Amino acid sequence: MQKIEDAYNSLILLGAKPEEARCILPNSLKTEMVVTMNLREWRHFFKLRTLRRAHPQMREIAIPILKKCKI
């Protein structure tokens, strides 16, 4: 993992954009996201991402956020 991180940082230093350099990282790597949406977009997000057919990992994120928004 250290070698992969070093290679990623080297690509960034060589001018690669983070989204380009990310291709060398493992698929299961933790990623942090920042999202900004208006109320209409949040409603659309919850409508799509809380369905039973939605990806299970996305449901793990969306359902707790929806519960917090309902308070």
N, C-alpha and C positions, 0 to 999 in steps of 0.2 A: 504494500500500500504506500509506503514511503517513496518508493521509486516512481510509482504512478503519480503521486502528488508532485514530486520534483519535476517530472516530465510535463505535467500540466502547467506548473508555474513557469517552466522554461518556455513553453509555447506562448504564454501570455507575455513574457518579456520580449519574445521575438516579434510581437505585434499581433498575435492571433486574438480574436475576440473570445470572450469566455464561452459563448455558445458554440464556437468552433473547437476550442481546446477541450471542451467537455466530452468530445467523442471518444477520448482515450480512457475516461473514467468508467468504472464498473456500472452496470445497469441498476444495481440495487443500492447505489450510494444515496445517502440522505441528502435531500435538497430542501432549501428553505425558499419560500415564495412570499412575495408581497403582492397583494391584489387590491385594486381599487375599483369599486363598482357603485353605480347609483342603485336606488331601490329596485328599479325595473330589472336591472341586470342581476341583482341578488335573487330576485324571485325566479328568474329564468334559470340561474345556476342551480338553485334548490330543486326546481321542477325536474331538471335533467339528472342531477347527481345524487338524488336521494331515492330514485326508482330502484326497485329490486334488480332490474337488469343492468343497472349501472355497475361499473367496475367496483369490486368489493373494497379496494383500498381507498377509492375516492369516496365511497359511502362512509367509510370510517372517519373521514375528514368532514364531509358535508353535514352529516346528521348531527354531530355535536355543535357545529356552528349554527345550524338551524335552531336547535334547542336554546342556545344562548340568545339568538335574535328574537325569540318568542317571549323572552322575559319582559 
